[in-house]
Amino acid sequence: MNLVRNPEDIFNDLVKQIRSIILTSRKKVYEVINNESLKTYWDIGKQIIEKEQEGNLRAKYGSQLLIKLSKQLTKDLGKGFSRSNLQNMRNFYVAYPNCQTVSGNLKWSHYCELLSLEDKDKRSFYEQESINSSWSVRELQRQIDTSLFERLLLSDGKANKQTVLKLSQQGQILETATDIIKDPYVFEFLGIPEKKPILEKELEEKLIRHIENFLLELGKGFMFVGSQQRITLGNRHDYVDMVFYNKIIKAYVLIDLKSRKMKHADVGQMNTYLNYYKTEINEETDNAPIGIILCTSKDKIEAEYALGGLSNQIFASTYVLYLPDKEMLLKEVEDLLREEAEE
């Protein structure tokens, strides 16, 4: 039996197909334009460096070279050739002397941010993460501002040259529960003054209101399941503050928010939550759930004893409401690397 299709359905299919063709074509055009733009800026940087190295151009114009070049190119070709942009093009060639290593997955504005990083390992890490996680320029800026590289190195207290090298070459690879943990977490996007007291409920509400920023801070692979997720034990109801699922490591991640220092009783409470999720919620394809107690501070020795010997995966991490001190984090990394070298 031949079925006559509804004209409206045929029309909708036509619109869908044409839209798909146009969007695919636009994406290809954008990729070509982006690749050509990067190649152009790299070539300009190459020309500047090569002419400088000949000596005569640098000798004649000295420190005014880029200023004079900017004025002339702007007069001849229009916008896009400011002194700072020409400096970035020059630095672009210096940082990436082989044009084949430049990724077309990133825009010029990504590279301008990356070029502000002098440390090659750090720059390589943020470049890899921008590609792997498809960060926008704004997201890249935030991760640099919150010192993600240093925080990942310090999270397990075992920063070493191998860890630095792995992060710089591959970015953050999620294989175990430990890989998703940061310490501290940075919630500067909430706009809460550093020393203002805040209730746990208020903190939770603000994190939900800024869920996109919170997901970015948690890291890749996180999906928000819900807040105040009920757990029923006998006739008593308990509630997990926030529940996420990480699709990369295939595990539920339960977060308990504390607007105070961590207590050992918090660990027992989280352990109960994890046992419930492991028995009642997990599917056969899910890995063991992970618990994170987010607190304002913790005693390292108390945390070590409270968390030691548990079959469940529970982590205690601190959070801050302001951008971390980059110099302090850098010094901590350097101290750990120095200790490792002395062993």
N, C-alpha and C positions, 0 to 999 in steps of 0.2 A: 504493500500500500504506500503510495507516494504522499508524503506530507508536504503541504504548501506552507512555506515559512512566512511568518508575519513580516510585512514590509518594514515595520518599526525595528524588528530584530536585525533584519538585513542592513538597514541604515546604521544601526548602532555598531554592528560588526565592521562596516566600512569606515566609520569614524575612528574606531579602535585601531584598525590596521594602518590608516593614514597617520594617526597620531604616533604610532610606534615607529613608522618609517621616518617621520620628521624628527622625533627625539633621537633615534639612532644616528641619523645624519648629522644633527646638531652636535652630538657627542663626538663624532669623528672629526668634524670641522674644528671643534674646540681643541681636541687633542693635537691636531696638526698645527693650529695657531700657537698653542702653548709650547709645543716642542720647538717650533721655529723661533719663537720669542726667546726661549732659553738659549738656543744656539746663537742667536743674534747677540745677546748680552755677553755670552762667553767669548764670541769673536771680538767684540768691542774691547773687552778686558784684555784679551790676548794682544790686540794691536797696541793698546796703551803700554802694557808691560814691555813688549818688544821694542817699541820706540824709545821708552825710557832707558832700556838697557843699552841702546846704541850710544847714549850719553849726550849727544848734542841737544836733543829736545829738552831733557831735564836740565842741562846746563843753561839753556837759554831762558826757560820759563820758570825753573825752580819750583818753589812751593805753590806758585800761581798757576801751574799747568792745568789742573782740573777746573779751576775757576774760569780761565780763559777758554778752555775747550767747551765748557758748559755754555758760556755765553754765545759762542760761535755756532754750536750745534742747535741751540734753542732758536737762534735767529734763522738758521737755514732749514730746520726740520720741525720746529715746534716743541711741544711739551715732552717730558720724559727724560730729559738730559740734565737734570740738576746736578750740582756738584756731588751731593751725597749719593745719588743714583749712579753716577759715573764711578765713584769710589767703590760702591758695591759691585759694579761690573768688574772693576780691577781686582777686587778681593775674590770675586767669584772664580776668576781664572786661576788665581793663586791657590785657592782652596781645592779646586777641581781641575788640575792641569790636563787631565784626560777627559775630554768632553763626553766620552762614552759612559762615564760613571755618573753623569747627571741624570736624575730620574724625571721622566716626563709626567709622573704621577703627582708631582708637586708644582706649584705655581712660583712665579718669580718672587712674589711677596713672602712665600715660605722661605725661600733661600735668603732673602734679605734678613729675616729673623735669625736663621741659622748662622749667617755670617757674623752675627754679633758675638758668637761664642768662640773664644780663642782656643779652648781645649779641643783637640781633634776627636778624642774619644767621646766627649760629651756631645759635640756637634753631630757625630755619626749616630749616636744613640737617638737623639731627637729626630734626626732625618729618618732613621729606620722606623721609629714609632709613628711618625707622621704618615708614612706610607702604609704601614701595617694596620693602623687604626683609622686611617682616612681622616686625620685631624684637619679641621679648618685652620686658617691662620690664627684666628682668635683663640682656638683651643691650644694650638702650639704655644702661643704667647703665654697663656695661663700656666701650662705645664713647665715652661722655662721659669716663669716668675715664682712658682711654688717649689722649685728645685726638685723636680721629680727624680732626676738622675741620682742625686745624692741621697734622697729618701729611700729609694729602692736599694741602694748599696748598704745603707745603714739598718734596714728593716730587720735583718736576721743577725746583725752584729758580726758578720763574717766577711766584710768587704776585703777582697784581695785582687791581685792583678788579673787573675783568671775571670773573676766576676766582671770587672771593668771591661775586659776584652770581649766577653760574651755579650754584654749589654750593648757595646758599641757596634758589634758586627751583626747582631740579630734583633736588637730591641728586647722588649720584655717578653719572654716565652713563658706561657702558663702551662705547667705540667703537674704541679702538686699544689696542695692547699697553701703552703708557705709562699708560693710565687705570687699569690694575689694580695698578700698582706703589705701594708705600708705602715710606717711609724715615724713621724706622726701623719695623720690625715689633716688636710688643710681645708677649712670651711670659710675662707675669707669672703666667698661669694654671698654669704648670709648677711654681711654688713653689720654684724654685732660688734660693738666696742669690745676691745680686748679684755677689760677687767669688769665688764658688766655681768652680774649674776644672771643665769638663765635656767629655767626649769627644764627638766627632761622632756616634758610634754611640748613645751614651746620650741625646743630644739628640734624635736621630731616634726612638728608642724612646718617649721621653716625649711627643713630638709626636703619634705614632700613638695612644698611650694617651689623649691628650686631643684626638682628631681633631675633635670637634664644635667645641671652642673654637678650634682651629687654622683650621678652615674659616671660622668667624666672623671671625677676624683677617685671613685672606686676602681676604675680601670676597664679594660676591654672585656667583652663577653657578659657583662652584668645586665640582667633584666629585672625590673621591679615587680614583685609579686603582690605586696601589700603591706600595710601597717597594722599594728595591733591584731596580729593573727592569733586566733584563740586556740588554746591547748586545754583540753578537758581531761582531768585526772580524778576519777571518782566523781564526787559532787563539787569539785573545785575547778574554777576556770582561771587559767593564767594566760597572759598575752605577750607574744614576742613583739618587741617594738617595731622592727622592720625586717622583712624577709625578701631576699633576692634569689635569683637563680643564675648561676654562671654556665652559659651554654658551652664554653670551651672545656672546662673541667667537669661538666655535667654533674653539678652538685648544688643543693640549696645552701644559701649563705644567710645565717641568722645573725642579726645585729641587735645588741642590747645597749641602749644609750644610758650613760651615767654622767650627770653633771657634777661629779665629784671624783675623788680618788678611788681606784679599784679596791674592793674588799674581797677576801677569799671566798665569802659566801656567794658573790656574784658568779664565781666559777661553777659552784654546785648548781645554781639555778640554770645556767646555760647548759650544763651537762644534761640536766633533766629535759630541756627543750630538744637537744640533739637526739637523745634516746627516743623521744616521742616521734620526731620527724623520721628517724631511721626506721622505726617500726610501723608507724601509721601512715606516713605521707610518701615516702620514697617509692618510686617504681623500680622494677628490676634493672632498668638501664641506668639508674642514678647511682652516682658514687656517694660515699658517706657524707652527710651534711657537715658544714663548717660553721663554727661560732666565732663571732668577733665581739668582744666587750670593748666598747668605745668609751673611754673615760678621760678626765682632764689630766690625770697623772697616775703613776703606779710606782710601787716599790719593786725594783727589779728582783730582789731576793725573794720577797713575798710572792711575786708573780711566778717565779721559777718553781717554788715549792707547791703553790696552789695548782699550777698547770701540769706539773710533772706526774708521770705514771698514768694519765688518763687514756682510755682507749679512743675517746672522741677527740676530734681536732678543734681545740679551743685556743684562741689568740687574744691577748690583751694589747690593745693599741691606744695611744693617746690621740687627741685631736686638739687643734689650735684654731682660733677664730681670726687669725691674722697671717700675713705672709711670713714664712720662717726666715730667720737670719741666715742668709746665704753664706756669709763668711764663717759662721759657727758650724754649719753643716759641712762646709768644705774642710774645715779644720778637723772635724771628727773623722771624715773619710781619710784624710791624710794621716791622722794618728793611727788609724786601724791598718792602713797600708804599711806604715813605718814599723808597727809592731810585728806585722807578718814578715817583713823583710829581715827583722832582727832575730826571728825564731830559727 
